[in-house]
Amino acid sequence: MAVLRSEVVRVREERWIKHYSSSHDILLVGEGDFSFSLCLATAFGSATNIVATSFDSYGSLLARRGGGCKSWIGFTLGPSRLVHELIKKYKKAKANLAILEMMGATLLHGVDATKMKISPHLQCRKFHRIIYNFPHAGFHQKEDHPRLISMHKNLVHGFFRNARSMLWLDGEIHITHKTKPPFDSWRIQDLASNCSLYLIECADFRIQDYPSYKNKRGSGPRCDKPFHLGECRTFKFKLFPDAAITHRTSQNNLTFNDRVIDERTLQGNMIRNECFKMFDSYLKLVEDTLGSHSYDVFCSVREALRLGFNAYTYEVPGRSLSGYVADLEELHRLNILRSQRLGQMLLMVSFREERWIKHYSSSHDILLVGEGDFSFSLCLAMAFGSATNIVATSLDSYEELIKKYKNANANLAILEMLGATLLHGVDATKLTIYPHLQCRKFHRIIYNFPHAGFHQKEDHPHLISMHRDLVCGFFLNARSMLWVDGEIHISHKITPPFSSWRIEDLALNCSLFLVECADFQLQDYPFYNNKRGSGSRCDEPFPLGECRTFKFKLFPNSNTHRTSQNIFTFNDVGMRTLEHNMIRNECFWIFGGYLKHVEETFGSTSYDVGSSVFEALRLGFISYMGAEQGRPSSGYIAILEELHHLSILRSQRLRRMLVSSFVSP
């Protein structure tokens, strides 16, 4: 599965949102509710290239998640800090983090922007873009107070000092910041220049360019509230030419301040940078050929070492071989870290446990019918950690969905990335005619709040009739798409006038019986947003009130008429009354085993028909009387008459089959 994921990432086209590409390795610093990270991930269709960090811890919430989570504490925090600060501060944080985790992001908490290099998960990483949106040291005084401005400048300066050593050679550091007083007194460009960074562009920042991004105050009692943006810019910085590689010649003078970076850290960064430079193409080749059985690893490594040595000695003739040995040691350390990371990924895939959310399991094959903005499908996918077992359909076309629901595009992108099958323009009353559904069977078929449209008032008889026709048509199609132990679930309001739909009666007419009627609670399904679905307010929720999830199953052996020989068919029977349907359903329930036995022994000359029929009638009577105490025997006679009627139909059909076989050339 890890190999498959690598292949998918490799062939996916490059996607852009403003200054950021899906091909960039991106580090986000000082995230609030992680909505900016989510914005990028949604635009890319994946978050595997994103590392998102926050100063706040995740604490006890992380502990409850267990070992399979890709969220980590960036460095050790004191016990008093180990609280779920993010969840307390931002109401959308938990949901955003869950989506990012499912999309493959690396999430780090408790990371100080001025000490990023000491975070174990960042020490060996390089990035094409490092982003810090609206850095702020806290609301300790008024914004124009000299002491607070000094705190802000120290924060940004410390960030620059750390971030510069984590850039690829062509990488950029982006800081989004207000440009009007007193914020212009931070003098961000001067701070960058002190860290050997120069400004390459100052672009306008418009929040509408980043859908789903919500800027937050981040501290104080109004931490989850947005702050006024005003005039803002995104400042883009790069390392001065050759500033990152001056260490490659012993003669060049270093431009770093020795008081800021100690000699040991500088030397380590120098070796790491040179290692990446010399072996970058080799490391990329290793990634691209991951899992390939035809790939000659030994020859590739030998060639990489030869080329690396040539590159090392070419730049400065007469260089000491000890420097190359140090580069090889760094390469070896990077390979160990990579192997450990791959091992963790494989363990997560191999030991993924079955996951449940209410009535639905990750081991179920699930069909969702009549989806609105696909938020219920997303809810299940997020709970399972995958959507490969989900087929989600909508009556609307893709174009109509995007127009009607503001979150539809993002939801669909995440579902597609998680492996869901998405079908549009699917009529719930004609499911079986669609090529992608014709040969599929499901353990759960779900239709939440079916509705024929807002044509009249809900208590109007004509509209109620339209609703009933919709549900009945759905039942007739869905019943043939169930596994033997499968269930059809309809969530529905139970107060008048919705109770007059009589869903249970409609199910009985389609040979389905009710197994459970469970309370439906919206809070049981995070991310799910019920929608009206039509009219000018189609993207608004409707009041749920008292609702239930009705669970239906096929009567035992009620679908024996759909055998390969089509011996039983109800096309000859026509429409029957509800009472007659109930008799027929019970007939199948009582004599299903017998009818199946007849099917299996069809044409056998050694089969004692008389004994079998006698035994079936005896056991059938016992089953009938045992189902309910004090039942009149006259009801059993009605069931026997129905059995006799079905036997006649079967005999007639067999006779026609025999005649056609004799007269055919």
C-alpha positions in Angstrom: 0.0 0.0 0.0 2.9 2.3 0.7 4.2 1.7 -2.8 0.8 2.4 -4.3 0.6 5.7 -2.5 4.0 6.7 -3.8 2.9 5.9 -7.4 -0.3 8.0 -6.9 1.7 11.0 -5.6 4.1 10.7 -8.5 1.6 10.8 -11.3 -0.7 13.4 -9.7 -0.5 16.7 -11.6 1.0 19.8 -10.0 -1.6 22.1 -8.4 -1.2 25.7 -7.4 -2.9 28.1 -5.0 -1.4 31.6 -5.2 2.4 31.3 -4.4 2.3 27.6 -3.3 2.5 24.4 -5.3 1.7 20.7 -4.6 5.3 20.0 -5.6 6.7 22.3 -2.8 7.8 20.9 0.5 6.0 23.4 2.8 6.5 24.2 6.5 3.8 26.3 8.2 4.8 27.9 11.5 2.6 29.3 14.2 -0.7 27.9 12.9 -3.8 28.8 14.9 -6.8 26.5 14.1 -4.8 25.0 11.1 -7.3 26.4 8.6 -4.5 27.8 6.4 -2.9 24.4 6.2 -6.2 22.9 5.4 -6.8 25.5 2.7 -3.5 24.5 1.0 -4.2 20.7 1.4 -7.6 21.1 -0.1 -6.2 23.0 -3.1 -3.5 20.3 -3.6 -5.8 17.4 -3.1 -3.3 16.0 -0.6 -1.2 17.2 2.4 1.7 14.8 2.1 4.0 17.7 1.3 2.9 19.8 4.3 4.4 20.0 7.8 2.2 22.2 9.9 3.2 23.4 13.4 1.6 25.3 16.3 2.9 26.9 19.4 0.0 25.4 21.3 0.2 21.8 22.6 -2.3 19.1 21.8 -1.7 17.3 25.1 -4.3 15.0 26.5 -6.2 14.8 23.2 -3.0 13.4 21.5 -2.7 10.9 24.3 -6.3 9.6 23.7 -5.6 9.1 20.0 -3.0 6.5 20.6 0.1 5.4 18.7 -1.3 5.5 15.1 -1.5 9.3 15.0 0.8 11.4 13.0 0.6 14.3 15.4 3.6 14.8 17.6 4.7 17.1 20.4 7.5 19.2 18.9 9.6 19.3 22.1 9.1 18.4 25.8 6.6 20.5 27.6 6.0 20.8 31.3 3.1 18.8 32.8 1.1 22.0 33.3 1.3 22.7 29.6 0.1 19.3 28.6 -3.5 20.3 28.1 -5.6 20.3 25.0 -5.0 24.0 24.3 -5.9 23.9 20.7 -9.2 22.2 21.3 -10.0 24.7 24.1 -9.0 27.7 22.0 -10.4 26.9 18.5 -13.7 25.2 18.0 -12.7 24.1 14.4 -9.2 22.9 15.4 -10.1 19.3 16.0 -12.0 18.9 12.8 -9.2 20.6 10.8 -6.5 18.5 12.3 -8.4 15.3 11.7 -8.8 16.2 8.0 -5.2 17.1 7.6 -4.1 13.9 9.3 -6.2 11.9 6.9 -4.7 13.8 3.9 -1.2 12.9 5.0 0.0 16.1 6.7 2.7 16.0 9.4 1.3 17.9 12.4 3.6 19.2 15.2 2.5 20.9 18.4 4.3 22.8 21.0 6.8 24.2 18.4 8.4 27.5 19.2 9.1 29.5 16.0 12.4 30.7 17.5 13.6 27.2 18.4 12.4 25.1 15.5 15.8 23.6 14.9 15.7 21.7 18.2 12.5 20.0 17.3 13.5 16.4 16.5 11.1 16.1 13.6 12.5 19.2 11.9 16.2 18.8 12.4 16.8 16.9 9.2 14.1 18.5 7.0 14.5 21.0 4.1 11.7 23.0 2.6 10.9 25.0 -0.5 8.5 27.3 1.3 8.4 28.2 5.0 5.3 30.3 5.9 4.6 32.3 9.0 1.3 34.2 8.7 0.8 37.2 11.0 3.5 36.5 13.6 2.5 38.0 17.0 4.1 37.9 20.4 0.8 38.3 22.3 -1.5 41.0 23.5 0.5 42.2 26.4 0.3 45.9 25.8 -1.0 48.2 23.1 0.4 47.5 19.6 2.3 50.8 19.5 4.0 50.2 22.8 7.8 50.1 22.3 8.2 47.0 24.6 5.6 45.0 22.6 7.1 46.0 19.3 10.5 44.8 20.6 8.9 41.5 21.6 7.4 41.2 18.1 10.8 41.9 16.4 12.6 39.4 18.6 10.0 36.7 17.6 10.4 37.4 13.9 14.2 37.6 14.1 14.4 34.3 16.0 12.1 32.8 13.3 14.4 34.0 10.5 17.5 32.6 12.2 15.9 29.2 12.5 14.1 29.1 9.2 17.1 30.1 7.0 19.0 26.9 7.8 15.9 24.8 6.8 15.6 26.1 3.2 16.5 24.3 0.0 18.8 26.4 -2.1 15.9 27.8 -4.2 13.6 28.0 -1.1 11.7 31.0 0.1 10.5 32.3 3.5 7.1 34.0 3.5 5.8 36.2 6.2 2.4 37.7 5.9 2.1 40.9 7.9 0.2 44.2 8.2 1.9 47.2 6.6 0.3 50.1 8.3 1.4 51.8 11.6 2.3 50.6 14.1 3.1 47.3 12.4 5.4 48.8 9.8 7.7 49.8 12.7 8.7 46.1 13.0 11.0 46.7 10.0 10.8 43.1 8.8 13.1 43.6 5.8 15.9 44.8 8.2 15.4 41.8 10.4 15.7 39.5 7.3 18.8 41.3 6.1 20.5 40.7 9.5 19.9 37.0 8.8 21.4 37.0 5.3 18.0 37.1 3.7 16.9 39.5 1.0 13.4 40.5 -0.2 12.4 39.2 -3.7 8.8 40.2 -3.7 6.1 41.9 -1.6 2.7 40.7 -2.8 -0.8 41.8 -1.7 -2.5 39.4 0.7 -6.2 38.9 0.2 -8.0 36.5 2.4 -10.5 35.6 -0.4 -7.5 34.0 -2.2 -7.4 31.3 0.5 -10.8 29.6 0.9 -11.5 28.2 4.3 -8.7 30.2 5.9 -9.8 32.0 9.1 -7.3 34.3 10.7 -7.4 34.1 14.6 -6.3 36.4 17.4 -4.7 33.4 19.0 -4.5 34.6 22.7 -6.7 36.1 25.3 -10.4 35.5 25.9 -11.2 36.2 22.3 -8.5 33.9 20.9 -11.0 32.2 18.5 -12.2 35.5 17.0 -10.7 37.0 13.8 -8.7 40.2 13.9 -9.0 43.1 11.5 -6.6 42.6 8.6 -6.6 45.9 6.8 -3.7 46.4 4.4 -1.5 43.3 4.3 1.4 42.0 2.3 3.2 38.7 1.9 6.9 39.3 2.2 9.0 36.7 0.3 12.6 36.3 1.2 15.5 34.2 -0.1 19.0 33.5 1.0 21.6 35.8 -0.4 23.4 34.1 -3.4 25.9 31.6 -2.1 25.0 32.5 1.5 24.0 29.0 2.2 27.0 27.4 0.5 29.9 29.6 1.6 30.9 26.7 3.8 31.9 24.7 0.7 35.2 26.5 0.5 37.5 26.8 3.5 38.7 30.2 2.3 35.3 32.0 2.3 34.3 34.0 5.3 31.1 33.0 7.1 28.4 35.6 7.2 26.6 34.3 10.3 26.9 36.0 13.7 28.9 33.7 16.0 26.8 35.0 18.9 23.7 33.7 17.3 24.7 30.3 16.0 27.3 28.3 17.9 30.1 26.7 15.9 28.9 23.1 16.3 25.4 23.9 15.0 26.9 25.8 12.1 29.3 23.0 11.2 26.5 20.4 11.3 24.3 22.5 9.0 27.2 23.0 6.6 27.7 19.2 6.3 24.0 18.6 6.0 23.6 21.2 3.2 26.6 19.8 1.3 25.2 16.3 1.7 21.9 17.3 0.3 23.6 19.1 -2.6 25.8 16.2 -3.6 23.3 13.4 -3.1 20.0 15.1 -3.9 19.5 13.3 -7.2 20.3 10.0 -5.6 17.8 10.5 -2.8 15.2 11.5 -5.3 15.9 8.4 -7.4 15.5 6.2 -4.3 12.1 7.8 -3.7 11.0 7.4 -7.3 12.0 3.7 -7.4 10.5 2.8 -4.0 9.2 -0.8 -4.2 10.5 -1.5 -7.7 11.8 -5.1 -8.0 13.8 -4.4 -11.2 15.8 -1.6 -9.5 19.5 -2.5 -8.9 20.1 -0.9 -5.5 23.8 -1.9 -5.3 24.8 -0.3 -8.6 22.8 2.8 -7.8 24.5 3.3 -4.5 28.0 2.7 -6.0 27.3 5.2 -8.8 26.0 7.8 -6.3 29.1 7.5 -4.2 31.4 7.8 -7.2 29.6 10.9 -8.5 29.4 12.4 -5.0 33.2 12.0 -4.6 33.8 13.7 -8.0 31.5 16.6 -7.0 33.3 17.0 -3.7 36.8 17.1 -5.1 35.9 19.1 -8.2 34.8 22.2 -6.3 38.0 22.7 -4.4 41.0 20.8 -5.6 43.1 19.2 -2.9 40.2 19.0 -0.3 40.8 16.7 2.6 39.1 13.3 2.3 37.9 13.7 6.0 35.3 16.1 4.8 33.8 13.6 2.3 33.8 11.0 5.1 31.7 13.5 7.2 29.3 13.9 4.3 28.9 10.1 4.0 28.2 9.8 7.7 25.5 12.4 7.3 24.0 10.5 4.3 24.0 7.3 6.4 22.2 9.1 9.2 19.6 10.4 6.8 19.1 6.9 5.4 18.5 5.5 8.9 15.9 8.3 9.6 14.2 7.5 6.3 14.1 3.8 7.0 12.6 4.4 10.4 10.0 6.7 8.9 9.1 4.1 6.2 8.9 1.4 8.9 6.4 3.5 10.9 4.3 4.1 7.8 4.2 0.3 7.0 3.3 -0.5 10.6 0.4 2.0 10.5 -0.9 0.4 7.2 -0.3 -3.2 8.3 -2.0 -2.9 11.7 -4.9 -0.7 10.8 -7.8 -1.9 12.9 -11.5 -2.0 12.1 -13.0 1.3 12.9 -16.7 2.1 13.8 -18.9 5.1 13.8 -22.3 4.4 15.1 -23.8 1.7 12.8 -21.1 1.7 10.2 -17.7 -0.1 10.1 -14.6 0.3 7.9 -15.1 -3.3 6.9 -18.6 -2.6 5.4 -19.1 -1.9 1.7 -21.3 1.2 1.9 -23.4 2.9 -0.7 -24.7 6.4 0.1 -27.7 7.6 -1.9 -28.9 11.2 -2.4 -25.9 13.0 -0.8 -26.1 16.8 -0.6 -22.7 18.4 0.0 -21.2 14.9 0.7 -20.5 15.8 4.3 -22.0 12.5 5.6 -19.7 10.5 3.3 -16.8 12.6 4.5 -17.8 12.0 8.1 -17.6 8.2 7.6 -14.4 8.4 5.7 -12.8 10.5 8.4 -13.9 8.0 11.1 -12.5 5.1 9.0 -9.3 6.8 8.0 -10.1 5.7 4.4 -12.9 5.9 1.9 -12.0 2.9 -0.3 -15.1 1.1 1.0 -17.5 3.9 0.2 -19.5 4.6 -3.0 -21.3 8.0 -2.6 -23.9 9.3 -5.1 -25.8 12.5 -5.7 -28.8 13.3 -7.8 -27.1 16.6 -8.8 -24.4 16.7 -11.4 -20.9 17.8 -10.4 -21.5 21.3 -11.8 -24.8 21.7 -9.9 -23.1 20.5 -6.6 -20.4 23.1 -6.8 -23.0 25.9 -7.4 -25.3 24.7 -4.7 -23.0 23.9 -1.8 -20.0 26.0 -0.8 -18.2 23.0 0.8 -19.0 20.5 -1.8 -15.8 20.9 -3.8 -13.5 20.6 -0.8 -15.5 17.6 0.5 -15.3 15.8 -2.8 -11.6 16.5 -3.1 -10.9 14.9 0.3 -13.1 11.9 -0.5 -11.4 11.4 -3.8 -8.0 11.5 -2.2 -9.1 9.0 0.5 -10.2 6.6 -2.3 -14.0 7.0 -2.4 -16.0 6.2 -5.6 -18.1 9.3 -6.4 -21.0 9.2 -8.8 -23.2 12.2 -9.8 -26.6 12.4 -11.5 -27.8 9.2 -9.9 -31.5 8.7 -9.4 -32.4 6.8 -6.2 -35.3 5.1 -8.0 -33.1 3.8 -10.8 -29.9 2.7 -9.1 -29.7 -0.6 -10.9 -29.4 1.0 -14.4 -26.1 2.7 -13.7 -23.1 0.8 -15.0 -20.9 1.5 -12.0 -23.6 0.0 -9.7 -25.0 -2.9 -11.7 -22.6 -5.5 -10.4 -22.0 -4.2 -6.9 -23.3 -5.5 -3.6 -23.2 -3.6 -0.3 -23.4 -4.3 3.4 -25.0 -1.0 4.1 -27.1 1.2 1.8 -27.8 4.6 3.3 -30.4 7.3 2.3 -30.5 10.2 4.8 -33.7 12.2 4.8 -35.1 11.4 1.4 -37.2 14.2 0.0 -39.0 14.7 -3.3 -38.6 18.5 -3.3 -40.4 21.6 -1.9 -43.3 21.7 -4.3 -46.1 22.1 -1.8 -46.5 22.2 2.0 -45.2 19.0 3.7 -48.8 17.9 4.8 -50.2 18.2 1.2 -51.4 14.8 0.1 -49.8 15.1 -3.4 -46.4 15.9 -1.9 -46.7 13.0 0.6 -47.5 10.7 -2.3 -44.4 12.0 -4.2 -42.3 11.3 -1.1 -43.7 7.8 -0.8 -43.1 7.0 -4.5 -39.5 8.1 -4.1 -38.8 5.9 -1.0 -40.7 2.9 -2.6 -38.6 3.3 -5.8 -35.5 3.4 -3.7 -36.4 0.2 -1.8 -37.2 -1.7 -5.0 -33.7 -0.8 -6.4 -31.7 -1.1 -3.2 -33.0 -4.5 -2.2 -31.3 -6.2 -5.2 -28.0 -4.6 -4.3 -27.7 -6.0 -0.8 -25.4 -8.8 0.5 -27.3 -11.5 2.3 -26.6 -9.9 5.7 -26.9 -6.4 4.3 -29.1 -3.6 5.6 -30.9 -0.6 4.2 -30.8 2.5 6.4 -33.2 5.4 6.0 -32.9 8.4 8.4 -36.2 10.2 8.7 -38.3 12.5 10.8 -41.0 10.7 12.8 -43.3 13.6 13.7 -46.4 14.6 11.6 -46.7 15.0 8.7 -43.5 12.9 8.0 -44.9 10.0 10.0 -47.7 9.7 7.3 -45.1 8.4 4.8 -45.4 5.0 6.6 -41.9 3.9 5.6 -42.3 0.5 7.3 -45.3 -0.3 5.1 -43.3 0.7 2.0 -40.5 -1.6 3.0 -42.9 -4.5 3.6 -44.2 -4.0 0.0 -40.6 -4.6 -1.1 -40.0 -7.7 1.0 -38.0 -5.8 3.6 -38.6 -6.0 7.4 -37.6 -3.6 10.1 -34.7 -4.9 12.4 -34.2 -1.7 14.4 -35.3 1.9 14.7 -32.5 3.9 16.3 -32.4 7.5 17.5 -30.6 9.8 15.1 -28.4 12.4 16.8 -26.5 14.9 14.6 -23.7 15.1 17.1 -22.9 11.4 16.5 -21.6 12.3 13.0 -18.9 15.0 13.1 -18.5 17.0 9.8 -22.1 16.1 8.7 -24.2 19.1 7.8 -27.8 18.3 6.7 -28.9 20.5 3.8 -32.3 21.5 2.3 -31.0 20.5 -1.1 -33.3 22.5 -3.3 -34.7 26.0 -3.7 -32.9 29.3 -3.0 -31.9 28.1 0.5 -30.5 24.8 -0.7 -27.2 25.1 1.2 -29.0 25.9 4.5 -29.7 23.2 7.1 -33.3 22.2 7.9 -34.6 21.6 11.5 -34.2 17.9 12.3 -36.5 17.6 15.3 -37.2 14.0 16.4 -35.5 11.6 13.9 -34.8 7.9 13.7 -32.6 5.7 11.6 -34.8 2.8 10.2 -32.8 -0.3 9.5 -34.3 -2.9 7.1 -33.2 -6.3 6.0 -34.5 -8.7 3.4 -36.8 -11.4 4.7 -34.8 -14.6 5.1 -34.4 -16.2 1.7 -36.9 -13.7 0.3 -34.7 -13.3 -2.8 -34.6 -16.9 -3.9 -36.6 -15.9 -6.9 -33.5 -14.2 -8.2 -31.6 -17.5 -8.9 -29.6 -18.1 -12.0 -32.4 -20.0 -13.6 -35.0 -17.3 -12.7 -37.4 -20.0 -11.6 -39.4 -17.6 -9.4 -40.5 -14.1 -10.6 -43.0 -11.7 -9.3 -43.6 -10.1 -12.7 -46.4 -12.6 -13.2 -48.0 -11.8 -9.9 -48.5 -8.1 -10.5 -49.2 -5.5 -7.8 -50.7 -7.0 -4.6 -52.3 -5.5 -1.5 -50.3 -4.9 1.6 -51.9 -7.9 3.3 -51.1 -10.2 0.5 -47.5 -9.0 0.5 -47.2 -9.8 4.2 -48.5 -13.3 3.5 -46.0 -13.7 0.7 -43.1 -12.5 2.9 -44.0 -14.8 5.7 -44.3 -17.7 3.2 -40.7 -17.0 2.1 -39.6 -16.8 5.7 -41.1 -20.1 6.7 -40.4 -22.1 3.5 -37.2 -20.4 2.3 -35.1 -23.4 3.3 -37.4 -25.8 1.6 -37.5 -23.8 -1.6 -33.7 -23.6 -1.6 -33.5 -27.4 -1.1 -35.9 -27.9 -4.1 -33.6 -25.6 -6.1 -30.5 -27.6 -5.2 -32.0 -31.0 -5.9 -33.7 -30.0 -9.2 -33.6 -32.9 -11.7 -32.3 -35.5 -9.2 -34.0 -38.9 -9.7 -32.9 -40.2 -6.3 -34.7 -37.4 -4.5 -37.8 -38.4 -2.4 -40.1 -35.5 -3.2 -43.0 -36.8 -1.0 -40.9 -37.1 2.2 -39.4 -33.7 1.6 -42.7 -31.9 1.1 -44.2 -33.6 4.2 -41.3 -32.6 6.3 -41.3 -29.0 5.0 -45.1 -28.7 5.9 -44.5 -30.0 9.4 -41.6 -27.8 10.1 -43.4 -24.8 8.5 -46.4 -25.3 10.8 -44.1 -25.3 13.9 -42.3 -22.1 12.7 -45.7 -20.4 12.1 -47.1 -21.2 15.5 -43.9 -20.5 17.3 -43.6 -17.0 15.9 -46.5 -15.7 17.9 -48.5 -17.3 20.7 -52.2 -18.0 20.1 -52.1 -17.6 16.3 -55.1 -19.0 14.4 -54.3 -21.9 12.2 -56.3 -20.2 9.4 -53.4 -17.9 8.8 -51.2 -20.9 8.1 -53.7 -22.1 5.5 -53.4 -18.7 3.7 -49.6 -19.1 3.7 -50.0 -22.7 2.2 -52.2 -21.2 -0.5 -49.5 -18.7 -1.4 -47.0 -21.5 -1.5 -49.2 -23.5 -3.8 -49.7 -20.4 -6.0 -45.9 -19.9 -6.3 -45.4 -23.6 -7.1 -47.9 -23.3 -9.9 -46.1 -20.3 -11.3 -42.8 -22.2 -11.1 -44.3 -25.3 -12.9 -45.7 -23.1 -15.7 -42.3 -21.4 -16.1 -40.5 -24.7 -16.2 -43.0 -26.0 -18.8 -42.4 -23.0 -21.0 -38.6 -23.5 -20.7 -38.9 -27.1 -21.7 -41.2 -26.3 -24.7 -38.8 -23.6 -26.0 -35.8 -26.0 -25.7 -37.6 -28.6 -27.8 -38.7 -26.3 -30.6 -35.4 -24.4 -30.8 -33.1 -25.4 -33.7 
